[in-house]
Amino acid sequence: MGQNHGVPGAEADDCRIRLERISSLLPEVTQRPGGEGGRHVAFMVRKRTFAYFTDDHHGDGRLALICKARPGEQEALVCERQSRFFVPPYLGHRGWVGMWLDSGDVDWEEVEELMVEAYRLTAPKSLRTQLG
């Protein structure tokens, strides 16, 4: 991973690796690097994206998970915990939710729950049933 403007490389790498580990538990997930220097990652199931890891997106100096969410979940999370959740650019109007990963007190169980839920909303039924 290349150096970024606002987030130390080791912290960004740690977040990316943790998200990759979570996604490796989900059937047929693939990853596509993107952004300047490949610092962003799209998580996909059968070519449909369900989550993104962003690192200094458009120079914001932040690390974030952006994922698909159930109707109303984005609003509830953002209103309840504005310091942790946000409406992401480009996908916020579709109900996707963003979660900051650079605050130092990330609840990785909650991150996993968000990613799994986003996967369930995107994956075909045959793959969802494999999750149990």
C-alpha positions as CSV (number, residue, x, y, z in Angstrom):
1,M,0.0,0.0,0.0
2,G,1.3,3.5,-0.8
3,Q,1.7,6.2,1.7
4,N,-1.3,8.4,2.2
5,H,-1.9,12.0,3.3
6,G,-3.8,11.7,6.6
7,V,-3.6,8.1,7.9
8,P,-0.4,6.3,8.9
9,G,0.2,3.4,6.5
10,A,0.4,0.7,9.2
11,E,-3.0,1.7,10.6
12,A,-4.6,1.6,7.1
13,D,-3.0,-1.7,6.3
14,D,-4.3,-3.2,9.6
15,C,-7.8,-2.0,8.9
16,R,-7.7,-3.4,5.3
17,I,-6.3,-6.7,6.5
18,R,-9.0,-7.1,9.2
19,L,-11.7,-6.4,6.6
20,E,-10.2,-8.9,4.2
21,R,-10.2,-11.5,7.0
22,I,-13.9,-10.8,7.6
23,S,-14.7,-11.1,3.9
24,S,-12.8,-14.3,3.6
25,L,-15.4,-16.0,5.8
26,L,-18.2,-15.1,3.3
27,P,-18.8,-17.4,0.3
28,E,-17.5,-16.3,-3.1
29,V,-16.3,-12.9,-2.1
30,T,-13.8,-11.2,-4.3
31,Q,-11.9,-8.0,-3.9
32,R,-11.0,-5.3,-6.3
33,P,-8.4,-2.7,-5.4
34,G,-9.0,0.9,-6.5
35,G,-8.3,4.5,-5.9
36,E,-4.9,6.2,-6.1
37,G,-2.2,3.6,-5.4
38,G,-4.8,0.9,-5.0
39,R,-5.6,2.1,-1.4
40,H,-9.3,1.4,-1.7
41,V,-10.9,-2.1,-1.8
42,A,-14.3,-3.1,-3.2
43,F,-15.7,-6.3,-1.7
44,M,-18.0,-8.1,-4.1
45,V,-20.0,-11.2,-4.4
46,R,-20.6,-12.5,-8.0
47,K,-19.5,-9.1,-9.4
48,R,-21.9,-7.1,-7.2
49,T,-20.3,-4.8,-4.6
50,F,-21.6,-4.9,-1.1
51,A,-18.9,-2.9,0.7
52,Y,-15.8,-0.6,0.3
53,F,-12.8,0.1,2.3
54,T,-11.6,3.7,1.7
55,D,-8.3,5.2,2.7
56,D,-8.0,8.9,2.4
57,H,-11.0,9.1,0.0
58,H,-10.6,12.3,-2.1
59,G,-8.1,13.6,0.4
60,D,-10.4,13.3,3.5
61,G,-7.5,11.8,5.6
62,R,-9.8,9.1,7.0
63,L,-10.2,5.3,7.0
64,A,-13.8,4.1,6.5
65,L,-16.0,1.1,5.7
66,I,-18.9,1.9,3.4
67,C,-21.5,-0.7,3.0
68,K,-25.0,-1.5,1.8
69,A,-27.6,-1.2,4.5
70,R,-31.3,-2.1,5.1
71,P,-33.8,0.7,4.5
72,G,-33.8,3.1,7.5
73,E,-30.6,1.7,9.0
74,Q,-28.4,4.5,7.6
75,E,-30.5,7.2,9.2
76,A,-30.8,5.4,12.5
77,L,-27.0,4.8,12.8
78,V,-26.0,8.3,11.7
79,C,-28.5,9.9,14.1
80,E,-27.6,7.7,17.0
81,R,-23.8,7.9,16.6
82,Q,-22.6,10.8,14.4
83,S,-19.1,10.4,15.6
84,R,-18.9,6.8,14.3
85,F,-21.3,6.7,11.3
86,F,-21.8,9.0,8.3
87,V,-23.7,9.3,5.0
88,P,-21.1,8.3,2.4
89,P,-20.7,10.3,-0.8
90,Y,-22.0,8.8,-4.0
91,L,-23.9,5.9,-2.3
92,G,-25.5,7.7,0.6
93,H,-28.6,8.5,-1.5
94,R,-29.0,4.7,-2.0
95,G,-29.1,4.1,1.8
96,W,-25.5,2.9,2.2
97,V,-23.8,3.7,5.5
98,G,-20.3,4.7,6.3
99,M,-18.4,3.8,9.4
100,W,-15.1,5.5,10.5
101,L,-12.3,3.0,11.2
102,D,-9.6,5.5,12.4
103,S,-11.0,6.6,15.7
104,G,-8.9,4.1,17.7
105,D,-11.9,2.4,19.4
106,V,-13.3,0.4,16.6
107,D,-15.8,-2.3,17.5
108,W,-14.7,-5.0,15.1
109,E,-17.6,-7.2,16.0
110,E,-19.9,-4.4,14.8
111,V,-17.8,-4.0,11.7
112,E,-18.3,-7.7,11.0
113,E,-22.0,-7.5,11.6
114,L,-22.3,-4.6,9.1
115,M,-20.3,-6.4,6.5
116,V,-22.2,-9.7,6.9
117,E,-25.5,-7.8,6.7
118,A,-24.4,-6.0,3.5
119,Y,-23.3,-9.3,2.0
120,R,-26.7,-10.8,2.9
121,L,-28.4,-7.9,1.1
122,T,-26.4,-8.5,-2.0
123,A,-25.6,-12.2,-2.3
124,P,-28.0,-14.6,-4.1
125,K,-30.1,-16.8,-1.8
126,S,-28.0,-19.9,-2.6
127,L,-25.0,-18.2,-1.0
128,R,-26.9,-16.6,1.9
129,T,-28.1,-20.0,3.0
130,Q,-24.4,-21.1,3.4
131,L,-24.0,-18.6,6.2
132,G,-26.5,-20.3,8.4
